[in-house]
Amino acid sequence: MAYQSLRLEYLQIPPVSRAYTTACVLTTAAVLELITPFQLYFNPELIFKHFQIWRLITNFLFFGPVGFNFLFNMIFLYRYCRMLEEGSFRGRTADFVFMFLFGGFLMTIFGLFVSLVFLGQAFTIMLVYVWSRRNPYVRMNFFGLLNFQAPFLPWVLMGFSLLLGNSIIVDLLGIAVGHIYYFLEDVFPIQPGGIRILKTPSILKAIFDTPDEDPNYNPLPEERPGGFAWGEGQRLGG
């Protein structure tokens, strides 16, 4: 019964969140038994001169050895990726995949200049940033110590990284890419004279999008899908 319940819960995770989270967990498991991080990290010379193209992907999948930092990142990745996919990207899987590709592309470009070898944590911060800007009135509680509204969450996470002695370059990169996406997708198109610059390629829509749901459907607020207490959210007035 426990296996069936776990399997059912796993299958209920929306497809992009399920695929990315699973890939991250399996990559970490593989590092424990089969491969080393040296075969995964972002190295432009090995990518472009020795055609180790897989590093463009694997550097987003490894979050370090199993421990507090790994679990912390996995919980935030799963949680905010799922809330985005079930919230503002509901029924728009192709647009969600395009955000992944756009964010990953920008981070790869920036990664050439900031000497980062793994970009998964920055990608998580990007997801958190986009969710937080689309849910500005959600009140957050971080470890039961801090209360603030959602747009401050990425900065709180950066401060937490600083307290743990980690480099904040990773967090700043995630915030920067998240803001670029949010501005181009949510802000600039509605400005006077603004246009929609980011357009999901039709091939992605053909692959990922299903027939439209009820045209009168309005997405529910992007509440948290799980019971984690790290970065807990509650809507104002809720």
HUVENPE-V845831 format. One record per residue. N is the residue number from 1. RES is the residue in one small letter. PHI is phi in whole degrees, -180 to 180 (none if undefined). OMEGA is omega in whole degrees, 0 to 359 (none if undefined). Layout:
n:N res:RES phi:PHI omega:OMEGA
n:N res:RES phi:PHI omega:OMEGA
//
This chain:
n:1 res:m phi:none omega:181
n:2 res:a phi:-63 omega:179
n:3 res:y phi:-64 omega:181
n:4 res:q phi:-65 omega:179
n:5 res:s phi:-66 omega:180
n:6 res:l phi:-65 omega:179
n:7 res:r phi:-64 omega:180
n:8 res:l phi:-64 omega:179
n:9 res:e phi:-63 omega:180
n:10 res:y phi:-64 omega:181
n:11 res:l phi:-71 omega:179
n:12 res:q phi:-81 omega:176
n:13 res:i phi:-68 omega:181
n:14 res:p phi:-60 omega:196
n:15 res:p phi:-61 omega:183
n:16 res:v phi:-69 omega:178
n:17 res:s phi:-62 omega:180
n:18 res:r phi:-65 omega:182
n:19 res:a phi:-66 omega:184
n:20 res:y phi:-70 omega:180
n:21 res:t phi:-62 omega:179
n:22 res:t phi:-63 omega:179
n:23 res:a phi:-61 omega:179
n:24 res:c phi:-66 omega:180
n:25 res:v phi:-67 omega:180
n:26 res:l phi:-67 omega:178
n:27 res:t phi:-64 omega:178
n:28 res:t phi:-64 omega:178
n:29 res:a phi:-63 omega:179
n:30 res:a phi:-66 omega:179
n:31 res:v phi:-64 omega:180
n:32 res:l phi:-69 omega:189
n:33 res:e phi:-123 omega:194
n:34 res:l phi:-116 omega:187
n:35 res:i phi:-131 omega:177
n:36 res:t phi:-123 omega:178
n:37 res:p phi:-59 omega:180
n:38 res:f phi:-66 omega:177
n:39 res:q phi:-90 omega:187
n:40 res:l phi:-118 omega:193
n:41 res:y phi:-72 omega:182
n:42 res:f phi:-77 omega:180
n:43 res:n phi:-140 omega:184
n:44 res:p phi:-56 omega:181
n:45 res:e phi:-66 omega:179
n:46 res:l phi:-68 omega:181
n:47 res:i phi:-73 omega:190
n:48 res:f phi:-93 omega:179
n:49 res:k phi:-99 omega:181
n:50 res:h phi:-113 omega:172
n:51 res:f phi:58 omega:174
n:52 res:q phi:-88 omega:189
n:53 res:i phi:-64 omega:183
n:54 res:w phi:-59 omega:181
n:55 res:r phi:-65 omega:177
n:56 res:l phi:-64 omega:180
n:57 res:i phi:-103 omega:188
n:58 res:t phi:-65 omega:179
n:59 res:n phi:-69 omega:176
n:60 res:f phi:-91 omega:188
n:61 res:l phi:-107 omega:184
n:62 res:f phi:-109 omega:182
n:63 res:f phi:-115 omega:179
n:64 res:g phi:97 omega:180
n:65 res:p phi:-64 omega:180
n:66 res:v phi:-61 omega:182
n:67 res:g phi:176 omega:183
n:68 res:f phi:-60 omega:183
n:69 res:n phi:-62 omega:179
n:70 res:f phi:-64 omega:182
n:71 res:l phi:-65 omega:179
n:72 res:f phi:-59 omega:181
n:73 res:n phi:-67 omega:181
n:74 res:m phi:-65 omega:180
n:75 res:i phi:-65 omega:180
n:76 res:f phi:-69 omega:178
n:77 res:l phi:-61 omega:181
n:78 res:y phi:-59 omega:188
n:79 res:r phi:-67 omega:186
n:80 res:y phi:-82 omega:173
n:81 res:c phi:-64 omega:181
n:82 res:r phi:-67 omega:180
n:83 res:m phi:-64 omega:176
n:84 res:l phi:-65 omega:184
n:85 res:e phi:-67 omega:180
n:86 res:e phi:-88 omega:182
n:87 res:g phi:-104 omega:186
n:88 res:s phi:-69 omega:177
n:89 res:f phi:-105 omega:180
n:90 res:r phi:-61 omega:182
n:91 res:g phi:75 omega:182
n:92 res:r phi:-130 omega:183
n:93 res:t phi:-59 omega:180
n:94 res:a phi:-62 omega:178
n:95 res:d phi:-65 omega:179
n:96 res:f phi:-66 omega:177
n:97 res:v phi:-62 omega:179
n:98 res:f phi:-64 omega:175
n:99 res:m phi:-62 omega:176
n:100 res:f phi:-58 omega:183
n:101 res:l phi:-66 omega:180
n:102 res:f phi:-64 omega:179
n:103 res:g phi:-64 omega:179
n:104 res:g phi:-64 omega:179
n:105 res:f phi:-64 omega:180
n:106 res:l phi:-62 omega:180
n:107 res:m phi:-65 omega:177
n:108 res:t phi:-64 omega:178
n:109 res:i phi:-62 omega:180
n:110 res:f phi:-65 omega:181
n:111 res:g phi:-63 omega:177
n:112 res:l phi:-66 omega:186
n:113 res:f phi:-109 omega:184
n:114 res:v phi:-112 omega:173
n:115 res:s phi:57 omega:174
n:116 res:l phi:-95 omega:184
n:117 res:v phi:-100 omega:176
n:118 res:f phi:-134 omega:188
n:119 res:l phi:-114 omega:182
n:120 res:g phi:-61 omega:181
n:121 res:q phi:-66 omega:177
n:122 res:a phi:-62 omega:179
n:123 res:f phi:-64 omega:177
n:124 res:t phi:-62 omega:179
n:125 res:i phi:-63 omega:176
n:126 res:m phi:-60 omega:179
n:127 res:l phi:-62 omega:179
n:128 res:v phi:-61 omega:182
n:129 res:y phi:-63 omega:181
n:130 res:v phi:-62 omega:178
n:131 res:w phi:-61 omega:185
n:132 res:s phi:-66 omega:180
n:133 res:r phi:-74 omega:179
n:134 res:r phi:-87 omega:179
n:135 res:n phi:-133 omega:190
n:136 res:p phi:-68 omega:185
n:137 res:y phi:-102 omega:177
n:138 res:v phi:-79 omega:177
n:139 res:r phi:-87 omega:184
n:140 res:m phi:-112 omega:173
n:141 res:n phi:-130 omega:185
n:142 res:f phi:-107 omega:181
n:143 res:f phi:57 omega:181
n:144 res:g phi:73 omega:185
n:145 res:l phi:-108 omega:185
n:146 res:l phi:-118 omega:174
n:147 res:n phi:-120 omega:183
n:148 res:f phi:-162 omega:178
n:149 res:q phi:-93 omega:192
n:150 res:a phi:-51 omega:183
n:151 res:p phi:-59 omega:179
n:152 res:f phi:-87 omega:186
n:153 res:l phi:-58 omega:180
n:154 res:p phi:-59 omega:180
n:155 res:w phi:-74 omega:175
n:156 res:v phi:-65 omega:178
n:157 res:l phi:-64 omega:177
n:158 res:m phi:-65 omega:176
n:159 res:g phi:-63 omega:178
n:160 res:f phi:-66 omega:177
n:161 res:s phi:-61 omega:179
n:162 res:l phi:-63 omega:178
n:163 res:l phi:-65 omega:179
n:164 res:l phi:-81 omega:179
n:165 res:g phi:85 omega:180
n:166 res:n phi:-88 omega:176
n:167 res:s phi:-72 omega:180
n:168 res:i phi:-87 omega:178
n:169 res:i phi:-59 omega:180
n:170 res:v phi:-61 omega:181
n:171 res:d phi:-65 omega:180
n:172 res:l phi:-63 omega:178
n:173 res:l phi:-64 omega:179
n:174 res:g phi:-62 omega:179
n:175 res:i phi:-65 omega:181
n:176 res:a phi:-62 omega:181
n:177 res:v phi:-68 omega:177
n:178 res:g phi:-61 omega:180
n:179 res:h phi:-69 omega:178
n:180 res:i phi:-60 omega:179
n:181 res:y phi:-63 omega:182
n:182 res:y phi:-60 omega:181
n:183 res:f phi:-65 omega:183
n:184 res:l phi:-70 omega:185
n:185 res:e phi:-92 omega:190
n:186 res:d phi:-109 omega:188
n:187 res:v phi:-105 omega:187
n:188 res:f phi:-60 omega:182
n:189 res:p phi:-61 omega:183
n:190 res:i phi:-99 omega:176
n:191 res:q phi:-79 omega:175
n:192 res:p phi:-56 omega:182
n:193 res:g phi:81 omega:181
n:194 res:g phi:-75 omega:178
n:195 res:i phi:-134 omega:177
n:196 res:r phi:-85 omega:182
n:197 res:i phi:-83 omega:182
n:198 res:l phi:-86 omega:179
n:199 res:k phi:-125 omega:181
n:200 res:t phi:-65 omega:180
n:201 res:p phi:-58 omega:183
n:202 res:s phi:-62 omega:180
n:203 res:i phi:-66 omega:177
n:204 res:l phi:-68 omega:178
n:205 res:k phi:-65 omega:180
n:206 res:a phi:-66 omega:183
n:207 res:i phi:-81 omega:193
n:208 res:f phi:-105 omega:187
n:209 res:d phi:-83 omega:176
n:210 res:t phi:-96 omega:177
n:211 res:p phi:-54 omega:184
n:212 res:d phi:-58 omega:174
n:213 res:e phi:-83 omega:178
n:214 res:d phi:-52 omega:182
n:215 res:p phi:-63 omega:179
n:216 res:n phi:-90 omega:181
n:217 res:y phi:-70 omega:174
n:218 res:n phi:-114 omega:181
n:219 res:p phi:-58 omega:175
n:220 res:l phi:-71 omega:175
n:221 res:p phi:-55 omega:185
n:222 res:e phi:-79 omega:179
n:223 res:e phi:-75 omega:183
n:224 res:r phi:-70 omega:182
n:225 res:p phi:-86 omega:185
n:226 res:g phi:-129 omega:184
n:227 res:g phi:-100 omega:182
n:228 res:f phi:-71 omega:183
n:229 res:a phi:-96 omega:182
n:230 res:w phi:-90 omega:181
n:231 res:g phi:78 omega:184
n:232 res:e phi:-64 omega:184
n:233 res:g phi:-118 omega:175
n:234 res:q phi:-148 omega:182
n:235 res:r phi:-73 omega:176
n:236 res:l phi:-59 omega:181
n:237 res:g phi:85 omega:181
n:238 res:g phi:-96 omega:none
//
